[in-house]
Amino acid sequence: MTRLIQIKKGNIRRVALVEEPHVRLVDSCSSIYELAHLAIAAGMKLSTIAHQRARNESIPYDPIYNGESEWKLLPAIDHPDEPARCLISGTGLTHLGSARNRQSMHATKEEDLTDSMKMFRWGVEGGRPASGRIGISPEWFYKGTGCSLRAHGEPLDIPCYAEDGGEEGEIAGVYIIGPDDQAYRLGLAAGNEFSDHLFEKKNYLNLAGSKLRTCALGPELVTDPEFESVPVQVTIERQGTDLWNRDFRSGESEMCHSLANIEHHHFKYALHRRRGDVHVHFFGTNCLSFSDNIRLQDGDIMQISVEGYGRPLRNPLRVDQSTAALVNVIPLG
């Protein structure tokens, strides 16, 4: 298992191998995107080519991680030339516990079965097909482009028009489409999918709009990590004190859809196999502070810790205090 980070100093970008408590720079490579293309061209694993190109020179990791270095962490993946060519998406109702949260959020009567719960049951029944078979399609949502992606330490925003904003601690898959139109999984990373749960709670049809928010990934991309049943801890800090925390497990055995089935239904669309594109796909969560009636405030710190996935992902919450203004469209016809 190899841990990779992307760092930037001024206009200089580099990739580095994490070898605690230091990181080792990878030679002649300015992004994981570039490194992935080199690996595809050479028919090699991403981890192999990263180790081959690693320099002997290392620098301390702590100052970078703590924001005290000239080197600044970037998201664990990005499209270095065209951020909009990074598609961020996710599958809801995949985690075995997620349906309970959605059901309690939208149900009006205990005896009523919401559409969300119906879809979850379809996943339980048909989301883990035999090898070589195609299972039922999971719920899919669009999150945004790489313009919405934030690095460790960067704030996640509640816009002035939003009703709320809350963490969603998850594991995300990181992919690239090669010159052969083939999807390649580079690895996995800790992520904070971040949504407007108050807006969604009003009606499950608001799900799509609730997802159009900033989100965070990283700080590390981990190649070929364990993904069967992985311990995850989500913590909310307020004014230096832990306000809320929960532990849960993520991974294939915790999901009603297999990883292969999720990946098939995402990449079956030719639009999602455009050569050179990057994809970040969130796999779902089992706990939300929102479900425990926690409402995040400006300055709160959201921390996502995934065992075996490197250092925790930490992001402050930032609330836009301005007044929402009407957006006017100018006719040009």
C-alpha positions in Angstrom: 0.0 0.0 0.0 1.4 3.3 -1.1 0.4 6.8 0.2 0.7 9.7 -2.2 0.2 13.5 -1.7 0.2 16.4 -4.0 1.9 19.6 -2.8 2.4 23.1 -4.2 4.9 25.9 -3.5 4.2 29.1 -5.5 3.8 27.8 -9.1 5.7 24.6 -8.4 3.7 21.4 -8.0 5.1 18.1 -6.9 4.0 14.5 -6.0 5.5 12.9 -2.9 5.5 9.5 -1.2 4.5 9.5 2.4 7.1 7.7 4.5 6.3 8.9 8.1 7.4 11.2 9.5 8.7 12.5 6.1 7.6 12.7 2.5 9.9 11.8 -0.4 9.5 13.8 -3.6 8.8 12.0 -6.8 11.1 13.0 -9.7 10.0 14.7 -12.9 6.3 14.6 -12.0 4.1 17.5 -11.1 0.8 15.7 -10.4 -0.7 12.3 -9.7 -2.6 12.9 -12.9 0.7 13.0 -14.8 2.1 10.0 -12.8 -1.0 8.0 -13.7 -0.6 8.6 -17.4 3.0 7.5 -17.2 2.0 4.3 -15.4 -0.6 3.5 -18.0 1.9 4.1 -20.9 4.4 1.9 -19.2 1.9 -0.8 -18.3 2.9 -0.4 -14.6 1.1 0.0 -11.3 0.9 3.6 -10.0 2.6 2.6 -6.8 5.5 0.9 -8.7 6.3 3.9 -10.9 6.0 6.2 -7.9 8.6 4.2 -6.0 10.8 4.0 -9.1 10.8 7.8 -9.4 11.1 8.7 -5.8 14.2 10.7 -4.8 16.4 10.1 -1.8 15.6 13.7 -0.6 12.8 13.9 1.9 11.1 16.7 3.8 9.2 16.7 7.1 5.5 16.0 6.7 4.2 17.6 9.9 4.8 21.3 8.8 3.1 20.6 5.5 0.1 18.8 7.1 -0.2 21.5 9.8 -0.1 24.4 7.2 3.2 25.7 8.6 5.4 25.0 5.4 5.9 26.8 2.1 4.6 23.6 0.6 0.8 23.5 0.7 -1.3 20.3 0.3 -3.5 20.0 -2.7 -6.5 17.6 -3.0 -5.4 14.0 -3.3 -6.3 14.2 -7.1 -7.2 16.9 -9.5 -7.0 17.7 -13.2 -4.0 20.1 -13.2 -4.9 21.8 -16.5 -8.7 21.8 -16.6 -10.4 21.5 -13.2 -13.8 21.1 -14.9 -12.6 17.8 -16.4 -12.8 16.3 -12.9 -16.3 14.9 -12.3 -17.4 14.5 -8.7 -20.3 12.1 -8.1 -21.6 9.6 -5.6 -24.0 6.8 -4.9 -26.5 7.2 -2.1 -28.3 4.4 -0.3 -25.3 2.1 -0.8 -24.2 1.9 2.8 -26.2 -0.5 4.9 -26.9 2.2 7.4 -27.6 5.0 5.1 -31.2 4.0 4.4 -32.0 4.3 8.1 -30.9 7.9 8.0 -32.8 8.7 4.8 -36.0 6.8 6.0 -36.1 8.8 9.3 -35.4 12.0 7.4 -38.3 11.7 5.0 -40.9 9.3 6.4 -44.2 10.8 7.6 -45.7 7.6 9.1 -43.9 4.6 10.4 -46.0 2.3 8.2 -45.1 4.2 5.0 -42.2 2.9 2.9 -40.4 5.9 1.3 -39.1 5.7 -2.3 -35.6 5.8 -0.7 -36.2 2.7 1.3 -37.7 0.9 -1.7 -34.5 1.7 -3.7 -32.4 0.6 -0.8 -34.2 -2.8 -0.7 -33.6 -3.2 -4.5 -29.9 -2.7 -3.7 -30.0 -5.4 -1.0 -31.7 -7.8 -3.4 -29.7 -7.1 -6.5 -26.7 -4.9 -5.8 -24.1 -7.7 -5.3 -24.3 -9.8 -8.5 -22.2 -12.9 -9.2 -18.8 -12.3 -10.8 -19.3 -11.3 -14.5 -22.9 -10.4 -14.0 -24.6 -6.9 -13.9 -26.6 -6.0 -10.9 -29.3 -3.4 -10.3 -28.3 0.2 -10.7 -27.6 2.2 -7.5 -28.9 5.7 -6.8 -26.4 8.1 -8.5 -25.9 11.8 -7.9 -23.8 14.6 -9.4 -21.7 16.5 -7.0 -19.9 19.0 -9.2 -16.5 19.4 -10.9 -13.0 19.8 -9.7 -13.8 23.5 -9.1 -15.7 22.4 -6.0 -12.9 20.2 -4.7 -11.0 21.3 -1.6 -7.8 20.2 0.0 -7.1 19.2 3.6 -7.2 22.4 5.7 -9.3 24.4 3.3 -12.8 25.6 4.3 -16.0 24.0 3.1 -18.6 26.7 2.4 -22.3 27.1 3.3 -23.4 29.6 0.6 -25.6 32.5 1.4 -28.6 30.8 -0.3 -28.2 27.5 1.5 -30.3 26.4 4.5 -27.6 24.4 6.1 -24.3 22.4 5.6 -23.1 19.3 7.2 -20.3 16.8 7.0 -20.5 13.4 5.3 -17.5 11.4 6.2 -16.9 8.8 3.5 -14.4 6.9 1.4 -14.0 8.0 -2.2 -12.7 6.2 -5.3 -10.3 8.1 -7.5 -10.3 7.3 -11.3 -8.7 8.4 -14.5 -9.8 7.6 -18.1 -6.8 6.5 -20.1 -6.0 7.1 -23.8 -7.6 3.8 -24.6 -11.0 5.1 -23.1 -10.5 2.6 -20.3 -11.3 3.6 -16.7 -8.5 3.0 -14.2 -8.9 3.1 -10.4 -5.8 4.9 -9.0 -6.8 4.3 -5.3 -9.0 5.5 -2.5 -9.0 8.5 -0.2 -10.8 9.8 2.8 -13.5 12.3 1.9 -16.0 14.8 3.2 -18.9 14.8 0.8 -20.7 17.7 2.6 -24.4 18.5 1.8 -27.3 20.7 2.7 -29.3 18.2 4.8 -31.9 20.7 6.0 -32.8 21.4 2.4 -32.9 17.7 1.5 -35.1 16.9 4.6 -37.9 19.0 3.2 -38.4 16.6 0.3 -36.2 13.8 -1.0 -36.5 15.3 -4.5 -34.2 18.1 -3.2 -31.4 15.6 -3.0 -29.8 16.7 -6.3 -29.7 20.4 -5.2 -28.4 19.6 -1.7 -25.3 18.0 -3.2 -24.1 21.0 -5.2 -21.6 22.1 -2.6 -17.9 22.2 -2.0 -16.4 18.9 -0.8 -13.0 17.7 0.4 -10.6 14.9 -0.5 -7.4 13.6 1.0 -5.0 14.6 2.2 -3.6 11.3 0.8 -4.4 9.0 -2.1 -3.8 5.4 -1.0 -3.2 2.8 -3.7 -4.9 -0.5 -3.2 -6.0 -0.1 0.5 -8.2 -2.5 2.4 -11.8 -1.9 1.5 -13.7 -4.8 3.0 -14.6 -3.4 6.4 -12.7 -0.2 7.3 -13.1 1.7 10.6 -14.0 5.4 10.2 -14.3 8.1 12.8 -16.0 11.4 12.2 -15.4 14.3 14.7 -16.8 17.8 14.9 -14.7 20.3 16.9 -16.0 23.6 18.1 -13.7 26.2 19.7 -11.0 23.6 20.4 -13.3 21.0 22.0 -14.9 17.9 20.6 -18.6 18.6 20.1 -19.6 15.3 18.5 -18.0 12.1 17.2 -19.1 8.8 15.9 -17.4 5.6 14.7 -18.7 3.4 11.9 -17.3 1.1 9.3 -17.2 1.5 5.5 -16.2 -0.9 2.7 -17.7 -3.6 0.6 -19.1 -5.8 3.4 -20.8 -2.7 4.8 -22.6 -1.9 1.5 -25.5 -3.4 -0.3 -23.8 -2.8 -3.7 -20.5 -4.3 -4.6 -17.7 -2.0 -5.7 -17.6 -3.7 -9.1 -21.4 -3.0 -9.5 -21.1 0.6 -8.5 -18.1 1.1 -10.9 -20.0 -0.6 -13.8 -23.0 1.6 -13.5 -21.0 4.7 -13.3 -18.7 4.0 -16.2 -21.3 2.3 -18.5 -22.0 5.8 -19.8 -19.8 6.7 -22.7 -19.9 10.3 -21.3 -18.0 9.0 -18.2 -15.3 7.4 -20.3 -13.9 10.5 -22.0 -10.1 10.1 -22.3 -8.1 12.3 -20.0 -11.0 12.9 -17.5 -10.7 12.4 -13.8 -13.5 11.0 -11.6 -14.0 11.2 -7.8 -16.8 9.0 -6.6 -18.1 9.0 -3.0 -19.3 5.6 -1.7 -21.6 6.7 1.1 -21.7 7.0 4.9 -23.5 5.6 7.9 -23.5 8.6 10.3 -24.2 12.3 10.2 -24.0 14.8 12.9 -27.2 16.2 11.4 -29.1 13.1 12.5 -28.1 13.8 16.1 -29.5 17.4 15.8 -26.1 19.0 15.5 -26.1 22.2 13.4 -22.6 23.2 12.3 -21.5 26.8 12.9 -18.9 29.0 11.3 -15.4 27.9 12.4 -16.4 24.3 13.3 -13.7 21.8 12.3 -14.8 18.6 10.6 -12.4 15.7 10.8 -12.6 12.4 8.9 -10.3 9.6 10.0 -10.1 6.4 8.0 -7.9 3.6 9.4 -5.2 2.7 7.0 -5.8 5.7 4.7 -3.2 8.1 6.1 -3.6 11.2 8.1 -7.1 12.6 9.0 -8.8 15.0 6.6 -9.6 18.2 8.5 -11.6 21.1 7.1 -13.1 24.2 8.8 -16.7 25.3 8.1 -17.2 28.7 6.6 -20.6 30.4 6.4 -21.3 33.1 3.8 -22.9 35.8 5.8 -24.0 37.9 2.9 -27.6 38.2 1.8 -28.7 36.1 -1.2 -29.3 38.2 -4.3 -31.4 37.5 -7.3 -29.4 36.2 -10.2 -30.4 37.9 -13.4 -30.0 36.3 -16.8 -29.3 38.8 -19.7 -31.1 38.0 -22.9 -28.6 37.9 -25.8 -30.9 36.8 -28.6 
